[in-house]
């Protein structure tokens, strides 16, 4: 019995040792089978280490280079309205109030003219009296000369006694009568002028900025009762750096107010949710630098500002006809802040590139057909908000680097995608 139980115990111990080993071997076998049966992973190319850049096409252009600026609209001429004589206001024109439009030589208000008409009548009477006095003095002088000549002929010895005294010929009395007539005639002219000035007229066609006069009010000579500005043209003072001013052809040959419209300009203003454009021209440049901004003030004149502007796109070009009726075009308002685009010089060919493409030292990083960088030196003609206008060795449509790298070397290889669309104002 003891031998049988001993063998049983031995078999139990052997099975206890072999069971973990079998489990381990089974797990290893299963792992080997799973490894051999696993699917192959997809093969991927290693990521490129070439930098990725965004590009834009260099746009070749011809014609005038635009010079951009901005300024505030001001009147071509503005005056204080004042009477030249004193008196009580008898009548005020309905148009003579803030915002009213008046024509040239239109009566703005009248002063009571009763006193001035009386002065004209009095001066007329004085002139009439002096005319009679002059006729009398002339007749007396004629008689005196005739009597003197007769006396000389009646002398027995026939000898003459020299020149007669001026008083004998009544010449001083005649000159006094003529002077009195001239004095009273001048007084009559003054009285008539004062009577004419009882009507205060507009010196030019314009718009009333302000008014402070009513019937019954007493006004004194030189007392301002309103302001009037001309509506035939307005001006925009555009401060420009000397580099921008140098692009305006014949700037320093322009004479103020001569109407020379050889340098055209477009004035752009926002009204509501639309943009409008007016056509103007460079009238002159002020021959002094602004001491604070160190800029040159170029004066752009816009004729007919009261005519409605032309709807314009964001770049200032004429806008397409809207689907719905457009609102009535507004006038170019005095005091309005506007953008100005002046037609500058016209080189044979130049390029417009995004402003971000211009690098330090006036360089452009251009790409060849193999996507390798070429460093191109350029001459900058004009800088706008989004674009730079320049001359260089670029080719029309050549890609230039806009962003993606901070440093580039000649021949450096890069990766590119679709060209970046960057808006440039024409």
BELHU-V462924 format. One record per pair of residues at least 6 apart in sequence whose ideal C-beta (glycine too) atoms are under 8 Angstrom apart, sorted by the first residue. I is the first residue (numbers start at 0). J is the second residue. D is the distance in whole Angstrom. If there is no record, write none. Layout:
# BELHU-V462924
i: [I & I]
j: [J & J]
d: [D & D]
This chain:
# BELHU-V462924
i: [47 & 49 & 49 & 49 & 50 & 50 & 50 & 50 & 51 & 51 & 51 & 51 & 51 & 52 & 52 & 52 & 52 & 52 & 52 & 52 & 52 & 53 & 53 & 53 & 53 & 53 & 53 & 53 & 54 & 54 & 54 & 54 & 54 & 54 & 54 & 54 & 55 & 55 & 55 & 55 & 55 & 55 & 55 & 55 & 55 & 55 & 56 & 56 & 56 & 56 & 56 & 57 & 57 & 57 & 57 & 57 & 57 & 57 & 57 & 57 & 57 & 57 & 57 & 58 & 58 & 58 & 58 & 58 & 58 & 59 & 59 & 59 & 59 & 59 & 59 & 60 & 60 & 60 & 60 & 60 & 60 & 61 & 61 & 61 & 61 & 62 & 63 & 63 & 63 & 63 & 64 & 64 & 64 & 64 & 64 & 64 & 64 & 64 & 64 & 64 & 65 & 65 & 65 & 65 & 65 & 65 & 65 & 65 & 65 & 66 & 66 & 66 & 66 & 66 & 66 & 66 & 66 & 66 & 67 & 67 & 67 & 67 & 67 & 67 & 67 & 67 & 67 & 68 & 68 & 68 & 68 & 68 & 68 & 68 & 68 & 69 & 69 & 69 & 69 & 69 & 70 & 70 & 70 & 70 & 70 & 70 & 70 & 70 & 71 & 71 & 71 & 71 & 71 & 71 & 72 & 72 & 72 & 72 & 72 & 72 & 72 & 72 & 72 & 72 & 72 & 72 & 72 & 73 & 73 & 73 & 73 & 73 & 73 & 74 & 74 & 74 & 74 & 74 & 75 & 75 & 75 & 75 & 75 & 75 & 75 & 76 & 76 & 76 & 76 & 77 & 77 & 77 & 77 & 77 & 78 & 78 & 78 & 78 & 79 & 79 & 79 & 80 & 80 & 80 & 80 & 80 & 80 & 80 & 80 & 81 & 81 & 81 & 81 & 81 & 81 & 81 & 82 & 82 & 82 & 82 & 82 & 82 & 82 & 82 & 82 & 83 & 83 & 83 & 84 & 84 & 84 & 84 & 84 & 84 & 85 & 85 & 85 & 85 & 85 & 86 & 86 & 86 & 86 & 86 & 86 & 86 & 86 & 87 & 87 & 87 & 87 & 87 & 87 & 88 & 88 & 88 & 88 & 88 & 88 & 88 & 88 & 88 & 88 & 88 & 89 & 89 & 89 & 89 & 89 & 90 & 90 & 90 & 91 & 91 & 91 & 91 & 91 & 92 & 92 & 92 & 92 & 92 & 93 & 94 & 94 & 94 & 94 & 95 & 95 & 95 & 95 & 95 & 95 & 95 & 96 & 96 & 97 & 97 & 97 & 97 & 98 & 98 & 99 & 99 & 99 & 100 & 100 & 100 & 100 & 100 & 101 & 101 & 101 & 101 & 101 & 101 & 101 & 102 & 102 & 103 & 103 & 103 & 103 & 104 & 104 & 104 & 105 & 105 & 106 & 106 & 106 & 107 & 107 & 107 & 107 & 108 & 108 & 108 & 109 & 109 & 109 & 110 & 110 & 110 & 110 & 110 & 111 & 112 & 112 & 115 & 115 & 115 & 115 & 116 & 118 & 118 & 118 & 119 & 119 & 119 & 119 & 121 & 122 & 122 & 122 & 122 & 122 & 122 & 123 & 125 & 125 & 125 & 126 & 126 & 126 & 126 & 126 & 128 & 129 & 129 & 129 & 129 & 129 & 129 & 130 & 132 & 132 & 132 & 133 & 133 & 133 & 133 & 133 & 135 & 136 & 136 & 136 & 136 & 136 & 136 & 137 & 137 & 139 & 139 & 139 & 140 & 140 & 140 & 140 & 140 & 143 & 143 & 143 & 144 & 147 & 147 & 147 & 151 & 151 & 154 & 165 & 201 & 203 & 203 & 204 & 204 & 204 & 205 & 205 & 205 & 205 & 206 & 206 & 206 & 206 & 206 & 207 & 207 & 207 & 208 & 208 & 208 & 208 & 208 & 209 & 209 & 210 & 210 & 211 & 211 & 212 & 212 & 212 & 218 & 228 & 230 & 230 & 231 & 231 & 232 & 232 & 232 & 232 & 232 & 233 & 233 & 233 & 233 & 233 & 234 & 234 & 234 & 234 & 234 & 235 & 235 & 235 & 235 & 235 & 235 & 235 & 236 & 236 & 236 & 236 & 236 & 237 & 237 & 237 & 237 & 237 & 237 & 238 & 238 & 238 & 238 & 238 & 238 & 239 & 239 & 239 & 239 & 240 & 240 & 240 & 241 & 241 & 243 & 244 & 244 & 244 & 244 & 246 & 246 & 246 & 246 & 247 & 247 & 247 & 247 & 247 & 247 & 247 & 248 & 248 & 248 & 248 & 249 & 249 & 250 & 250 & 250 & 250 & 251 & 251 & 253 & 253 & 253 & 253 & 253 & 253 & 254 & 255 & 255 & 255 & 256 & 256 & 259 & 260 & 261 & 262 & 262 & 262 & 262 & 263 & 263 & 263 & 263 & 263 & 263 & 264 & 264 & 264 & 264 & 264 & 264 & 264 & 264 & 264 & 265 & 265 & 265 & 265 & 265 & 265 & 265 & 265 & 266 & 266 & 266 & 266 & 266 & 266 & 266 & 266 & 266 & 266 & 267 & 267 & 267 & 267 & 267 & 267 & 267 & 267 & 267 & 268 & 268 & 268 & 268 & 268 & 268 & 268 & 268 & 268 & 268 & 269 & 270 & 270 & 271 & 273 & 273 & 273 & 273 & 274 & 274 & 274 & 274 & 274 & 274 & 275 & 275 & 275 & 275 & 275 & 275 & 275 & 276 & 276 & 276 & 276 & 276 & 276 & 277 & 277 & 277 & 277 & 277 & 277 & 278 & 279 & 279 & 279 & 279 & 280 & 280 & 281 & 281 & 281 & 281 & 281 & 282 & 282 & 282 & 283 & 283 & 284 & 284 & 284 & 284 & 285 & 285 & 285 & 285 & 288 & 288 & 289 & 289 & 297 & 299 & 299 & 301 & 304 & 304 & 305 & 305 & 306 & 307 & 307 & 307 & 307 & 308 & 308 & 308 & 308 & 309 & 309 & 310 & 310 & 310 & 310 & 310 & 311 & 311 & 312 & 312 & 313 & 314 & 314 & 314 & 315 & 315 & 315 & 315 & 316 & 331 & 340 & 343 & 343 & 346 & 346 & 348 & 349 & 349 & 349 & 349 & 350 & 350 & 350 & 350 & 350 & 350 & 351 & 351 & 351 & 351 & 351 & 352 & 352 & 352 & 352 & 352 & 352 & 352 & 353 & 353 & 353 & 353 & 353 & 353 & 353 & 353 & 354 & 354 & 354 & 354 & 354 & 354 & 355 & 355 & 355 & 356 & 356 & 356 & 356 & 356 & 356 & 357 & 357 & 357 & 357 & 357 & 358 & 360 & 361 & 361 & 361 & 361 & 361 & 362 & 362 & 362 & 362 & 363 & 363 & 363 & 363 & 363 & 363 & 363 & 364 & 364 & 364 & 364 & 364 & 364 & 364 & 364 & 365 & 365 & 365 & 365 & 365 & 365 & 365 & 365 & 365 & 366 & 366 & 366 & 366 & 366 & 366 & 366 & 366 & 367 & 369 & 370 & 370 & 370 & 370 & 371 & 371 & 371 & 371 & 372 & 372 & 372 & 372 & 372 & 372 & 372 & 372 & 373 & 373 & 374 & 374 & 374 & 375 & 375 & 375 & 376 & 377 & 377 & 377 & 377 & 378 & 378 & 378 & 379 & 379 & 379 & 380 & 380 & 380 & 381 & 381 & 382 & 383 & 383 & 384 & 385 & 385 & 385 & 385 & 386 & 386 & 386 & 393 & 398 & 398 & 400 & 400 & 401 & 401 & 402 & 403 & 404]
j: [414 & 412 & 413 & 414 & 403 & 404 & 413 & 414 & 403 & 413 & 414 & 415 & 416 & 400 & 401 & 402 & 403 & 404 & 413 & 414 & 415 & 400 & 401 & 402 & 403 & 415 & 416 & 419 & 366 & 398 & 399 & 400 & 401 & 415 & 418 & 419 & 352 & 353 & 356 & 398 & 399 & 401 & 418 & 419 & 420 & 421 & 396 & 397 & 398 & 399 & 418 & 350 & 351 & 352 & 363 & 365 & 393 & 394 & 395 & 396 & 397 & 398 & 399 & 350 & 351 & 352 & 395 & 396 & 423 & 348 & 349 & 350 & 393 & 395 & 396 & 348 & 349 & 350 & 351 & 388 & 425 & 345 & 347 & 348 & 349 & 345 & 342 & 343 & 344 & 345 & 246 & 342 & 343 & 344 & 345 & 346 & 349 & 380 & 381 & 388 & 340 & 341 & 342 & 343 & 381 & 383 & 388 & 424 & 425 & 239 & 243 & 246 & 247 & 340 & 341 & 342 & 343 & 381 & 243 & 338 & 339 & 340 & 341 & 381 & 383 & 384 & 424 & 237 & 238 & 239 & 243 & 297 & 338 & 339 & 341 & 237 & 336 & 337 & 338 & 339 & 235 & 236 & 237 & 238 & 299 & 336 & 337 & 339 & 235 & 236 & 334 & 335 & 336 & 337 & 233 & 234 & 235 & 266 & 301 & 304 & 331 & 332 & 333 & 334 & 335 & 336 & 337 & 233 & 234 & 235 & 236 & 333 & 334 & 228 & 229 & 233 & 234 & 333 & 228 & 229 & 231 & 232 & 233 & 234 & 300 & 203 & 205 & 228 & 229 & 208 & 226 & 227 & 228 & 229 & 202 & 226 & 227 & 228 & 223 & 225 & 226 & 107 & 199 & 210 & 223 & 224 & 225 & 226 & 227 & 199 & 218 & 220 & 221 & 222 & 223 & 224 & 110 & 196 & 199 & 218 & 219 & 220 & 221 & 222 & 224 & 196 & 220 & 221 & 110 & 115 & 193 & 196 & 197 & 220 & 110 & 217 & 218 & 219 & 220 & 110 & 111 & 112 & 114 & 115 & 197 & 217 & 218 & 110 & 111 & 215 & 216 & 217 & 218 & 108 & 109 & 110 & 111 & 212 & 213 & 214 & 215 & 216 & 217 & 218 & 109 & 110 & 111 & 112 & 214 & 108 & 109 & 214 & 107 & 108 & 212 & 213 & 214 & 101 & 105 & 106 & 107 & 108 & 99 & 100 & 101 & 105 & 207 & 101 & 107 & 108 & 207 & 210 & 212 & 225 & 207 & 210 & 207 & 208 & 209 & 210 & 206 & 207 & 206 & 207 & 210 & 204 & 205 & 206 & 207 & 230 & 107 & 201 & 204 & 205 & 206 & 207 & 227 & 201 & 204 & 201 & 202 & 203 & 204 & 200 & 201 & 202 & 200 & 201 & 198 & 199 & 200 & 199 & 200 & 201 & 225 & 199 & 212 & 224 & 197 & 198 & 199 & 196 & 197 & 198 & 199 & 218 & 197 & 194 & 197 & 190 & 193 & 194 & 197 & 194 & 190 & 193 & 194 & 187 & 190 & 191 & 194 & 190 & 183 & 186 & 187 & 189 & 190 & 191 & 187 & 183 & 186 & 187 & 180 & 183 & 184 & 186 & 187 & 183 & 176 & 179 & 180 & 182 & 183 & 184 & 180 & 176 & 179 & 180 & 173 & 176 & 177 & 179 & 180 & 176 & 169 & 172 & 173 & 175 & 176 & 177 & 173 & 176 & 169 & 172 & 173 & 168 & 169 & 170 & 172 & 173 & 167 & 168 & 169 & 168 & 163 & 167 & 168 & 159 & 160 & 160 & 171 & 227 & 229 & 231 & 229 & 230 & 231 & 227 & 228 & 229 & 230 & 227 & 228 & 230 & 305 & 333 & 225 & 226 & 227 & 225 & 226 & 227 & 228 & 333 & 225 & 226 & 224 & 225 & 224 & 225 & 218 & 224 & 225 & 224 & 333 & 304 & 305 & 302 & 303 & 300 & 301 & 302 & 303 & 304 & 300 & 301 & 304 & 331 & 333 & 282 & 298 & 299 & 300 & 301 & 266 & 279 & 298 & 299 & 301 & 337 & 339 & 285 & 296 & 297 & 298 & 299 & 296 & 297 & 298 & 299 & 339 & 341 & 289 & 292 & 294 & 295 & 296 & 297 & 294 & 295 & 296 & 297 & 293 & 294 & 295 & 294 & 295 & 381 & 250 & 284 & 295 & 297 & 343 & 344 & 380 & 381 & 262 & 281 & 284 & 297 & 341 & 343 & 344 & 261 & 262 & 343 & 344 & 261 & 262 & 262 & 281 & 284 & 297 & 284 & 286 & 259 & 262 & 281 & 282 & 283 & 284 & 283 & 282 & 283 & 298 & 282 & 283 & 280 & 280 & 280 & 280 & 281 & 341 & 342 & 278 & 279 & 280 & 281 & 341 & 342 & 278 & 279 & 280 & 281 & 299 & 339 & 340 & 341 & 342 & 276 & 277 & 278 & 279 & 311 & 315 & 339 & 340 & 276 & 277 & 278 & 279 & 299 & 301 & 331 & 337 & 338 & 339 & 274 & 275 & 276 & 311 & 315 & 337 & 338 & 339 & 340 & 274 & 275 & 277 & 308 & 331 & 332 & 335 & 336 & 337 & 338 & 275 & 308 & 329 & 326 & 310 & 318 & 325 & 326 & 310 & 311 & 312 & 313 & 315 & 318 & 307 & 308 & 309 & 310 & 311 & 328 & 329 & 308 & 309 & 310 & 311 & 315 & 317 & 301 & 304 & 306 & 308 & 309 & 331 & 301 & 299 & 300 & 301 & 302 & 299 & 300 & 297 & 298 & 299 & 300 & 341 & 298 & 299 & 300 & 297 & 298 & 295 & 296 & 297 & 298 & 295 & 296 & 297 & 298 & 294 & 295 & 295 & 296 & 341 & 339 & 341 & 331 & 330 & 331 & 330 & 331 & 330 & 327 & 328 & 329 & 330 & 328 & 329 & 330 & 331 & 317 & 328 & 317 & 318 & 321 & 325 & 328 & 317 & 318 & 318 & 319 & 422 & 422 & 424 & 425 & 338 & 340 & 424 & 425 & 425 & 337 & 424 & 380 & 381 & 380 & 390 & 390 & 380 & 388 & 389 & 390 & 388 & 389 & 390 & 391 & 393 & 395 & 386 & 387 & 388 & 423 & 425 & 363 & 386 & 387 & 389 & 393 & 399 & 423 & 385 & 386 & 387 & 399 & 401 & 419 & 421 & 423 & 382 & 383 & 384 & 385 & 386 & 387 & 401 & 402 & 421 & 363 & 364 & 387 & 399 & 400 & 401 & 363 & 377 & 379 & 387 & 389 & 364 & 376 & 376 & 377 & 378 & 379 & 389 & 374 & 375 & 376 & 377 & 374 & 375 & 377 & 389 & 391 & 393 & 399 & 372 & 373 & 374 & 375 & 399 & 400 & 404 & 407 & 372 & 373 & 374 & 375 & 393 & 397 & 398 & 399 & 400 & 372 & 373 & 397 & 398 & 399 & 400 & 413 & 415 & 373 & 412 & 412 & 413 & 414 & 415 & 410 & 411 & 412 & 413 & 400 & 407 & 408 & 409 & 410 & 411 & 412 & 413 & 409 & 410 & 407 & 408 & 409 & 391 & 392 & 393 & 391 & 389 & 390 & 391 & 393 & 389 & 390 & 391 & 387 & 388 & 389 & 388 & 389 & 390 & 387 & 388 & 388 & 423 & 424 & 424 & 421 & 422 & 423 & 424 & 421 & 423 & 424 & 399 & 415 & 418 & 407 & 413 & 419 & 421 & 419 & 413 & 413]
d: [6 & 5 & 6 & 5 & 6 & 5 & 5 & 7 & 6 & 7 & 5 & 7 & 7 & 5 & 8 & 7 & 3 & 6 & 5 & 7 & 6 & 8 & 5 & 5 & 5 & 8 & 7 & 4 & 6 & 4 & 6 & 6 & 6 & 5 & 5 & 6 & 7 & 5 & 7 & 7 & 6 & 5 & 6 & 5 & 7 & 5 & 5 & 7 & 6 & 8 & 6 & 5 & 8 & 5 & 8 & 7 & 5 & 8 & 7 & 7 & 5 & 8 & 5 & 6 & 5 & 7 & 8 & 8 & 7 & 6 & 8 & 6 & 8 & 4 & 8 & 7 & 6 & 7 & 6 & 8 & 8 & 8 & 7 & 6 & 8 & 6 & 4 & 6 & 7 & 5 & 6 & 8 & 4 & 6 & 7 & 7 & 6 & 6 & 6 & 5 & 5 & 7 & 7 & 7 & 7 & 7 & 8 & 7 & 7 & 7 & 5 & 5 & 6 & 7 & 4 & 8 & 5 & 6 & 8 & 7 & 7 & 6 & 8 & 8 & 5 & 7 & 7 & 4 & 7 & 6 & 7 & 7 & 8 & 5 & 7 & 7 & 7 & 7 & 5 & 6 & 4 & 5 & 5 & 7 & 8 & 8 & 7 & 6 & 7 & 7 & 6 & 7 & 5 & 7 & 5 & 8 & 6 & 8 & 8 & 7 & 6 & 7 & 5 & 6 & 5 & 8 & 6 & 7 & 5 & 7 & 7 & 6 & 8 & 3 & 6 & 6 & 7 & 6 & 8 & 5 & 7 & 4 & 6 & 6 & 7 & 7 & 8 & 7 & 4 & 7 & 6 & 7 & 4 & 7 & 7 & 7 & 6 & 8 & 4 & 7 & 6 & 6 & 7 & 8 & 7 & 6 & 4 & 7 & 5 & 8 & 8 & 8 & 5 & 6 & 5 & 6 & 6 & 7 & 5 & 5 & 8 & 6 & 8 & 7 & 7 & 5 & 6 & 8 & 7 & 7 & 5 & 5 & 7 & 6 & 8 & 7 & 7 & 5 & 6 & 4 & 5 & 8 & 7 & 8 & 7 & 7 & 7 & 7 & 5 & 6 & 7 & 5 & 8 & 6 & 7 & 6 & 8 & 6 & 7 & 5 & 6 & 5 & 8 & 6 & 5 & 6 & 5 & 8 & 6 & 6 & 4 & 6 & 7 & 4 & 6 & 6 & 6 & 7 & 7 & 6 & 5 & 6 & 8 & 6 & 5 & 7 & 7 & 7 & 5 & 6 & 6 & 6 & 8 & 7 & 6 & 5 & 6 & 7 & 5 & 6 & 7 & 7 & 7 & 4 & 8 & 8 & 8 & 5 & 8 & 7 & 7 & 5 & 7 & 6 & 8 & 7 & 7 & 7 & 5 & 6 & 7 & 5 & 5 & 5 & 7 & 8 & 6 & 5 & 5 & 7 & 6 & 5 & 7 & 6 & 8 & 5 & 6 & 8 & 6 & 5 & 7 & 8 & 4 & 8 & 8 & 7 & 7 & 6 & 4 & 7 & 5 & 4 & 6 & 6 & 4 & 7 & 8 & 7 & 4 & 6 & 5 & 7 & 7 & 5 & 4 & 8 & 4 & 8 & 6 & 4 & 7 & 7 & 7 & 5 & 5 & 8 & 5 & 8 & 7 & 5 & 4 & 8 & 5 & 8 & 6 & 5 & 7 & 7 & 8 & 4 & 6 & 8 & 5 & 8 & 7 & 5 & 5 & 7 & 4 & 8 & 6 & 8 & 5 & 7 & 8 & 6 & 4 & 7 & 7 & 5 & 6 & 5 & 5 & 5 & 5 & 6 & 7 & 6 & 7 & 8 & 6 & 6 & 5 & 7 & 7 & 6 & 6 & 5 & 5 & 5 & 5 & 7 & 6 & 5 & 8 & 8 & 6 & 7 & 6 & 8 & 4 & 7 & 6 & 8 & 6 & 5 & 7 & 4 & 5 & 6 & 7 & 4 & 7 & 6 & 7 & 7 & 5 & 7 & 7 & 5 & 6 & 5 & 7 & 7 & 7 & 5 & 4 & 6 & 6 & 7 & 5 & 7 & 5 & 7 & 6 & 7 & 7 & 5 & 7 & 6 & 6 & 8 & 5 & 8 & 6 & 8 & 7 & 5 & 8 & 6 & 5 & 7 & 6 & 6 & 4 & 7 & 6 & 8 & 6 & 5 & 8 & 5 & 8 & 6 & 8 & 8 & 6 & 7 & 6 & 7 & 5 & 6 & 4 & 5 & 7 & 6 & 6 & 6 & 8 & 7 & 6 & 6 & 8 & 8 & 6 & 7 & 5 & 7 & 7 & 7 & 7 & 5 & 7 & 7 & 8 & 6 & 7 & 6 & 7 & 5 & 7 & 7 & 6 & 4 & 8 & 7 & 8 & 8 & 4 & 8 & 6 & 4 & 7 & 6 & 7 & 7 & 5 & 8 & 8 & 5 & 8 & 5 & 6 & 6 & 5 & 6 & 7 & 4 & 7 & 5 & 7 & 6 & 7 & 8 & 6 & 7 & 5 & 7 & 5 & 8 & 5 & 7 & 5 & 7 & 5 & 8 & 6 & 6 & 7 & 5 & 6 & 5 & 6 & 4 & 7 & 7 & 7 & 6 & 8 & 7 & 7 & 8 & 6 & 8 & 5 & 8 & 8 & 8 & 5 & 7 & 6 & 8 & 7 & 7 & 7 & 5 & 7 & 7 & 8 & 7 & 7 & 3 & 6 & 6 & 6 & 6 & 7 & 6 & 5 & 8 & 4 & 6 & 7 & 5 & 7 & 8 & 5 & 8 & 5 & 7 & 5 & 6 & 4 & 7 & 7 & 6 & 6 & 7 & 6 & 8 & 6 & 5 & 7 & 4 & 8 & 5 & 6 & 7 & 5 & 7 & 7 & 4 & 8 & 7 & 7 & 6 & 8 & 7 & 7 & 6 & 7 & 6 & 6 & 4 & 5 & 8 & 7 & 7 & 3 & 6 & 7 & 5 & 7 & 8 & 6 & 6 & 7 & 7 & 4 & 8 & 6 & 7 & 6 & 6 & 5 & 8 & 8 & 8 & 5 & 6 & 8 & 6 & 7 & 8 & 7 & 8 & 8 & 8 & 7 & 8 & 6 & 8 & 6 & 6 & 7 & 5 & 7 & 6 & 7 & 6 & 5 & 8 & 5 & 7 & 6 & 5 & 8 & 7 & 7 & 6 & 7 & 8 & 5 & 8 & 7 & 6 & 7 & 8 & 5 & 8 & 4 & 7 & 7 & 7 & 8 & 6 & 6 & 5 & 5 & 6 & 7 & 6 & 7 & 7 & 4 & 7 & 5 & 7 & 7 & 7 & 5 & 8 & 6 & 8 & 6 & 5 & 7 & 6 & 8 & 6 & 7 & 6 & 7 & 8 & 5 & 5 & 8 & 6 & 7 & 5 & 5 & 8 & 6 & 8 & 6 & 4 & 8 & 5 & 7 & 5 & 8 & 5 & 6 & 5 & 7 & 5 & 8 & 6 & 7 & 7 & 4 & 7 & 7 & 7 & 7 & 6 & 8 & 6 & 6 & 7 & 6 & 5 & 7 & 5 & 7 & 7 & 5 & 7 & 7 & 7 & 4 & 8 & 6 & 7 & 8 & 7 & 8 & 6 & 5 & 6 & 6 & 7 & 4 & 7 & 4 & 8 & 6 & 5 & 7 & 6 & 8 & 5 & 5 & 6 & 7 & 7 & 4 & 8 & 7 & 6 & 7 & 7 & 6 & 6 & 6 & 8 & 3 & 6 & 7 & 7 & 6 & 7 & 7 & 5 & 7 & 8 & 7 & 7]
